[in-house]
Amino acid sequence: MWVFVRLMLAWLGSWGCAGRLVAPAQAWAGIREGQGPTLLRARRSWVWNQFFVIEEYAGPEPVLIGRLHSDVDRGEGRTKYLLTGEGAGTVFVIDEATGNIHVTKSLDREEKAQYVLLAQAVDRASNRPLEPPSEFIIKVQDINDNPPVFPLGPYHATVPEMSNVGTSVIQVTAQDADDPSYGNSAKLVYTVLDGLPFFSVDPQTGVVRTAIPNMDRETQEVFLVVIQAKDMGGHMGGLSGSTTVTVTLSDVNDNPPKFPQSLYQFSVVETAGPGALVGRLRAQDPDLGDNALMAYSILDGEGAETFSISTDAQGQDGLLTIRKPLDFESRRSYAFRVEATNTLIDPAYLRRGPFKDVASVRVAVQDAPEPPVFTHSTYHLAVPENSAPGTLVGRVSAMDLDSPASPIRYSILPHSDPERCFSIEPEDGTIRTSVPLDREARAWHNLTVLATELDSSAQASRAQVTIQTLDENDNAPQLAEPYDTFVCDTAPPGQLIQVVRALDRDEVGNSSYVSLSSPLGLDANFTVRDNRDGSASVLLPPRLLLPRREPYLVPIELRDWGQPALSSTATVTISICRCKPDGSVASCRPEAQLSPAGLSTGALLAILACVGTLLALVVLFVALRRQKQEALMVLEEEDVRENIITYDDEGGGEEDTEAFDITALQNPDGAAPPASAPPARRDVLPRAQPPRQPRPPGPADVVQLLALRLREADEDPGVPPYDSVQVYGYEGRGSSCGSLSSLGSGSEAGGPSGPAEPLDDWGPLFRTLAELYGAKEPPAP
């Protein structure tokens, strides 16, 4: 019975709006008395219609889409229906009393295909649930409201030219937003709107293919194809969308090269050297890229020897260049054929070949002024060394090809012959020596001879002339190096001392070989043996004891065998040395000089000791002298003398050291008498001065000396009161007496008041000063 209810529910749910579903209001439960538990069936109390909403449906009022009803609803108005879930209250509304559900606005299935809601019946007074909540779905039914679209359009495709019919180009895909499971709203069919008869499209898959054969890129390269997609299976009333496919034909090598003309004519001057460009040739090929690359070649042998052709960097043009020098006088034109060939050939298109073409080329050689041409590109001449100036070396010759009778002038470039060893005749090119040559100084001379046309100095050519200086036997042999050797004084007779080698600057053909020997009677202590290979051995003679003395100078005679034969004499220095047992040198000096020529170590130490003693004495003497001078200075400081010095000028006291000779203050007896009388004072009236008596020698006591000088000054009436009569212990700045100068008090002396303090109270030392200021003479004692 339960299965049947499930099937009925499924069948009723699929019936649509016509079905009603009733659920019981209560569940069965109970146990019959005296029986086991019995399975009771619970009935649902819901009754509703199948809910579907057509999209895009719009009306003036909300549209009723279904009704909810419960068995507990007796029509008394106590039941209230509630609706919650997606769109509840906004998209879908429910009548609380009747359970009718309305949709309030137009729905779009492509935005949302279904809505899940929850229905519940409650008591209107207490809001107590009368039934458990139940979930249901409202589906939006699709209509054909969306046209097909191509999301990846517009399309671009490439297909090789000359492709066969049915070659796939590209696949286009359209999309329809309608429901593909409902009706034919999303069933699409593809058609070609524009692009026939060149292309076609598969109605179901959208694959675009070629429709005709042999489409030529050179005729038309780009095609614009319009593809349409229509829903509803392509039937009338269906919606459609279109897109464009730009198809480009790619190039294949289906066209051979072709020269636009059959004959090419060029001209070139004869002076153009190898590698010079003569002209360009281009064979036309409508293909592109690598399919248009070409190679050029010269077919005729005559032209291939004189000219060459190559392809430029772009692989299109043929560059015709010169291979061998041209000569207008020998040949004035060339004719040959040139072939152009594709470098890449597709075997599939050989039937459209051959992929090459041939054209004729004619090159005219133009005459041009040419410089003279030497008979040889290089010259090799020779002359013996020590030849007299003016000796003939050789001759060079050049000719003007344009005018063979035109005269040529020759000269040697100065930089090739800086020493001016050669000269050349300007008219005939004869080369002679200017100075004697020395092969040992320079064996080869490389000259550059310039040939110039007489009537056109701009036309000139050069040739290299190599002159070899031939050798003569003019150098005597010499030792290869200075030889300074030694021999032990214990060496046995006949021992080899040194092997000396000779050097002859002349060539082998002149010197042949060198002979070395010792002159007879010069030194019998050594033997010189010629080795016949340009060397000689110096030996100790047999049964002869060498005395020990200064180094020997052994003469050696060197002789060659040239014509004429030359000889020279050289010396080898041999020292007689005392050797150690192992053969190494201990000393090479005679026995008389074994002790050193200088002082011995003891003598040197004695001399150093004497010098140190003298230095100590000098230092001691200087120290004593300095100590004595310090003692004298102490005594001089204690012997304080106050000298009375007279001078007739105003001074600054003790600080004035420029007004008089200060040396008189140091020693009164040592003061030099004045050379002449002092100049007259300008601040007092001149008086006749009595002759001064010579001063007796002063006493040694300083007190008596000062008293003597003061008495002389007081008793001399002709001496004005000089400022130099001062007590040096008190005079100067800081003295309680102040300044005794009369210069600052002259104006005050003539005043009515006079000094503030009587000068008579100052004692006899200031008597003269008191007289000058008008003081009365004190009574005699």
Backbone hydrogen bonds, N-H to C=O, Kabsch-Sander energy under -0.5 kcal/mol:
donor,donor_aa,acceptor,acceptor_aa,energy
5,V,1,M,-1.4
6,R,2,W,-1.8
7,L,3,V,-2.4
8,M,4,F,-2.5
9,L,5,V,-2.5
10,A,6,R,-2.5
11,W,7,L,-3.1
12,L,8,M,-3.2
13,G,9,L,-2.7
14,S,10,A,-1.4
15,W,12,L,-1.0
16,G,12,L,-0.5
19,G,16,G,-1.1
21,L,48,W,-0.5
28,W,41,R,-0.6
32,R,30,G,-0.5
35,Q,32,R,-2.1
38,T,30,G,-0.7
43,R,26,Q,-1.1
47,V,69,H,-2.3
49,N,67,R,-0.7
50,Q,16,G,-1.8
52,F,50,Q,-0.6
53,V,139,K,-2.7
55,E,141,Q,-2.6
56,E,107,L,-3.4
57,Y,54,I,-1.2
63,V,103,V,-1.9
65,I,101,I,-2.8
66,G,101,I,-1.1
68,L,99,G,-2.0
69,H,47,V,-2.2
71,D,45,S,-1.3
73,D,70,S,-1.5
74,R,72,V,-1.0
80,K,122,V,-2.9
81,Y,96,E,-1.9
82,L,120,Q,-3.0
84,T,118,L,-2.6
86,E,116,V,-2.3
88,A,85,G,-1.4
89,G,92,F,-3.4
90,T,87,G,-1.1
91,V,87,G,-1.9
92,F,87,G,-2.8
93,V,102,H,-2.3
95,D,100,N,-2.5
96,E,94,I,-0.7
99,G,95,D,-2.9
101,I,66,G,-3.4
102,H,93,V,-2.7
103,V,63,V,-2.4
104,T,91,V,-2.9
111,E,108,D,-1.1
112,K,108,D,-2.2
115,Y,138,I,-2.3
117,L,115,Y,-0.5
117,L,136,F,-2.8
118,L,84,T,-3.8
119,A,134,S,-3.4
120,Q,82,L,-1.9
122,V,80,K,-2.7
123,D,128,R,-2.7
124,R,78,R,-3.3
127,N,123,D,-2.5
130,L,121,A,-3.0
131,E,121,A,-1.4
134,S,119,A,-2.8
136,F,117,L,-2.2
138,I,115,Y,-2.8
139,K,51,F,-1.2
139,K,137,I,-0.6
140,V,113,A,-3.0
141,Q,53,V,-4.0
141,Q,139,K,-0.6
145,D,143,I,-1.7
149,V,175,Q,-2.5
153,G,150,F,-1.1
155,Y,244,T,-2.9
157,A,246,T,-2.9
159,V,248,T,-2.2
161,E,250,S,-2.4
162,M,215,M,-2.7
163,S,160,P,-0.8
166,G,210,T,-2.4
167,T,164,N,-1.4
169,V,208,V,-3.3
170,I,208,V,-1.1
172,V,206,G,-2.8
175,Q,149,V,-3.2
182,Y,179,D,-1.2
183,G,181,S,-0.6
185,S,182,Y,-0.9
187,K,184,N,-1.1
188,L,186,A,-0.7
189,V,230,K,-1.7
190,Y,203,P,-2.3
191,T,228,Q,-2.4
193,L,191,T,-0.6
193,L,226,V,-2.8
194,D,226,V,-1.4
198,F,195,G,-1.0
199,F,195,G,-1.6
200,S,209,R,-2.5
202,D,207,V,-2.0
206,G,202,D,-2.0
208,V,170,I,-4.1
209,R,200,S,-2.8
210,T,167,T,-1.9
211,A,198,F,-3.8
212,I,198,F,-0.9
214,N,163,S,-0.7
216,D,214,N,-0.5
217,R,215,M,-0.5
219,T,216,D,-0.8
220,Q,216,D,-2.4
223,F,247,V,-3.0
225,V,223,F,-0.6
225,V,245,V,-2.9
226,V,194,D,-2.7
227,I,225,V,-0.5
227,I,243,T,-2.7
228,Q,191,T,-3.1
229,A,241,G,-3.5
230,K,189,V,-2.3
231,D,239,L,-3.1
232,M,184,N,-1.9
233,G,187,K,-2.3
234,G,231,D,-1.3
235,H,232,M,-1.6
238,G,235,H,-1.7
241,G,229,A,-2.6
243,T,227,I,-2.4
245,V,225,V,-3.4
246,T,155,Y,-2.9
247,V,223,F,-2.9
247,V,245,V,-0.8
248,T,157,A,-2.6
248,T,246,T,-0.5
249,L,221,E,-3.0
250,S,159,V,-1.8
250,S,248,T,-0.6
254,D,252,V,-2.1
258,K,284,Q,-1.9
264,Y,360,S,-2.7
266,F,362,R,-2.8
268,V,364,A,-2.4
270,E,366,Q,-2.3
272,A,269,V,-1.5
275,G,322,I,-3.1
276,A,273,G,-1.8
278,V,320,L,-3.6
279,G,320,L,-1.3
281,L,318,G,-2.2
283,A,316,Q,-0.6
284,Q,258,K,-3.1
291,N,288,L,-1.5
292,A,289,G,-1.7
293,L,290,D,-1.1
294,M,315,G,-1.8
295,A,341,T,-2.6
297,S,339,E,-1.7
299,L,297,S,-0.5
299,L,337,R,-2.5
300,D,337,R,-0.6
304,A,300,D,-1.6
305,E,301,G,-1.4
306,T,302,E,-1.0
307,F,303,G,-3.0
308,S,321,T,-2.3
310,S,319,L,-1.6
312,D,317,D,-2.2
315,G,312,D,-1.4
318,G,281,L,-3.9
319,L,310,S,-3.9
319,L,317,D,-0.5
320,L,279,G,-2.7
320,L,318,G,-0.7
321,T,308,S,-3.1
321,T,319,L,-0.6
322,I,276,A,-1.7
323,R,306,T,-3.3
324,K,306,T,-1.5
326,L,270,E,-0.6
326,L,272,A,-0.6
330,S,327,D,-0.5
331,R,327,D,-2.5
334,Y,363,V,-2.7
336,F,361,V,-2.6
338,V,359,A,-3.1
339,E,297,S,-2.8
340,A,357,D,-3.0
341,T,295,A,-2.3
342,N,355,F,-2.0
343,T,293,L,-1.8
345,I,343,T,-0.5
349,Y,346,D,-2.0
350,L,347,P,-1.3
352,R,349,Y,-1.6
353,G,350,L,-2.1
356,K,354,P,-1.2
357,D,340,A,-2.1
359,A,338,V,-2.6
360,S,262,S,-3.1
361,V,336,F,-3.4
362,R,264,Y,-2.6
363,V,334,Y,-3.0
364,A,266,F,-2.6
365,V,332,R,-3.1
366,Q,268,V,-2.7
366,Q,364,A,-0.5
373,V,399,M,-3.0
375,T,397,S,-2.5
379,Y,464,Q,-2.6
381,L,466,T,-3.2
382,A,393,V,-0.5
383,V,468,Q,-2.3
385,E,470,L,-2.3
386,N,437,L,-2.8
387,S,384,P,-0.9
390,G,433,T,-3.0
391,T,388,A,-1.4
393,V,431,I,-3.0
394,G,431,I,-1.4
396,V,429,G,-1.9
399,M,373,V,-2.1
401,L,399,M,-0.7
406,S,403,S,-2.2
409,R,452,T,-2.7
410,Y,426,P,-1.6
411,S,450,L,-1.5
413,L,411,S,-0.5
413,L,448,T,-2.7
416,S,413,L,-1.2
417,D,413,L,-0.7
417,D,414,P,-0.9
420,R,417,D,-1.5
423,S,432,R,-2.5
425,E,430,T,-2.4
429,G,425,E,-2.2
431,I,394,G,-3.2
432,R,423,S,-2.7
433,T,391,T,-2.0
434,S,421,C,-3.3
435,V,421,C,-0.9
439,R,437,L,-0.5
441,A,438,D,-0.5
442,R,438,D,-2.4
445,H,467,I,-2.4
447,L,445,H,-0.7
447,L,465,V,-3.4
449,V,447,L,-0.5
449,V,463,A,-2.6
450,L,411,S,-3.4
451,A,461,S,-2.8
452,T,409,R,-2.6
452,T,450,L,-0.5
453,E,456,S,-0.7
453,E,459,Q,-2.1
454,L,407,P,-1.9
459,Q,456,S,-1.1
460,A,458,A,-1.1
461,S,451,A,-2.2
463,A,449,V,-1.9
464,Q,377,S,-1.2
465,V,447,L,-3.0
466,T,379,Y,-3.2
466,T,464,Q,-0.5
467,I,445,H,-3.2
467,I,465,V,-0.6
468,Q,381,L,-2.6
469,T,443,A,-3.0
470,L,383,V,-2.7
470,L,468,Q,-0.7
473,N,563,Q,-0.5
474,D,472,E,-1.8
478,Q,503,L,-2.6
480,A,501,R,-2.9
484,D,482,P,-0.5
485,T,573,T,-3.1
487,V,575,S,-2.4
489,D,577,C,-2.3
491,A,488,C,-1.9
494,G,540,L,-0.7
495,Q,492,P,-1.3
497,I,538,V,-3.4
498,Q,538,V,-1.2
500,V,498,Q,-0.6
500,V,536,A,-2.6
502,A,534,G,-2.8
503,L,478,Q,-4.0
510,N,507,E,-1.0
511,S,507,E,-2.4
512,S,508,V,-2.3
513,Y,511,S,-2.1
515,S,559,R,-3.7
517,S,557,E,-2.3
522,L,519,P,-1.3
523,D,519,P,-0.5
526,F,523,D,-0.6
527,T,539,L,-3.0
529,R,527,T,-0.5
529,R,537,S,-2.8
531,N,535,S,-2.6
534,G,514,V,-0.7
536,A,500,V,-2.7
537,S,529,R,-2.7
538,V,498,Q,-3.2
539,L,527,T,-3.4
539,L,537,S,-0.6
540,L,495,Q,-1.8
544,L,541,P,-0.7
549,R,547,P,-0.6
552,Y,574,I,-3.7
554,V,552,Y,-0.7
554,V,572,V,-3.0
556,I,570,A,-3.7
557,E,517,S,-4.4
558,L,568,S,-3.7
559,R,515,S,-2.4
560,D,566,L,-2.7
561,W,511,S,-2.0
561,W,513,Y,-0.6
568,S,558,L,-2.6
570,A,556,I,-2.9
572,V,554,V,-2.5
573,T,483,Y,-2.1
574,I,552,Y,-2.8
574,I,572,V,-0.5
575,S,485,T,-2.0
577,C,487,V,-2.2
577,C,575,S,-0.7
578,R,587,S,-4.4
579,C,577,C,-0.5
580,K,584,S,-3.1
583,G,580,K,-2.1
586,A,578,R,-3.5
587,S,578,R,-1.9
593,Q,590,P,-1.2
594,L,591,E,-1.9
604,L,600,S,-2.1
605,L,601,T,-2.1
606,A,602,G,-2.4
607,I,603,A,-2.4
608,L,604,L,-2.2
609,A,605,L,-2.1
610,C,606,A,-2.3
611,V,607,I,-2.4
612,G,608,L,-2.0
613,T,609,A,-2.2
614,L,610,C,-2.5
615,L,611,V,-2.0
616,A,612,G,-2.0
617,L,613,T,-2.3
618,V,614,L,-2.4
619,V,615,L,-2.2
620,L,616,A,-2.3
621,F,617,L,-2.5
622,V,618,V,-2.4
623,A,619,V,-1.9
624,L,620,L,-2.3
625,R,621,F,-2.5
626,R,622,V,-2.0
627,Q,623,A,-1.8
628,K,624,L,-2.2
629,Q,625,R,-2.0
630,E,626,R,-1.6
631,A,627,Q,-1.6
632,L,628,K,-2.1
633,M,629,Q,-1.9
634,V,630,E,-1.5
635,L,631,A,-1.9
636,E,632,L,-2.3
637,E,633,M,-1.7
638,E,634,V,-1.5
639,D,635,L,-2.0
640,V,638,E,-1.8
641,R,639,D,-0.6
643,N,641,R,-0.8
645,I,643,N,-0.8
645,I,724,S,-0.6
655,E,652,G,-0.8
656,D,653,G,-1.2
657,T,655,E,-0.8
662,I,660,F,-0.8
664,A,661,D,-1.3
665,L,662,I,-1.3
666,Q,663,T,-0.9
667,N,663,T,-1.0
671,A,668,P,-0.9
689,Q,687,R,-0.5
705,L,701,D,-1.7
706,L,702,V,-2.4
707,A,703,V,-2.2
708,L,704,Q,-2.2
709,R,705,L,-2.2
710,L,706,L,-2.1
711,R,707,A,-2.1
712,E,708,L,-2.0
713,A,709,R,-1.7
714,D,710,L,-2.2
715,E,711,R,-2.2
716,D,712,E,-0.6
719,V,716,D,-0.9
722,Y,720,P,-1.7
725,V,722,Y,-1.5
726,Q,724,S,-1.6
728,Y,726,Q,-0.8
730,Y,727,V,-1.9
731,E,727,V,-3.2
735,S,732,G,-1.6
738,G,735,S,-0.7
746,G,743,L,-0.6
749,A,745,S,-1.6
750,G,746,G,-1.0
751,G,748,E,-1.3
761,D,758,P,-0.8
762,W,759,L,-1.6
763,G,760,D,-1.2
766,F,763,G,-1.5
767,R,764,P,-1.4
770,A,766,F,-1.8
771,E,767,R,-2.1
772,L,768,T,-1.8
773,Y,769,L,-1.3
774,G,771,E,-1.6
775,A,770,A,-3.2
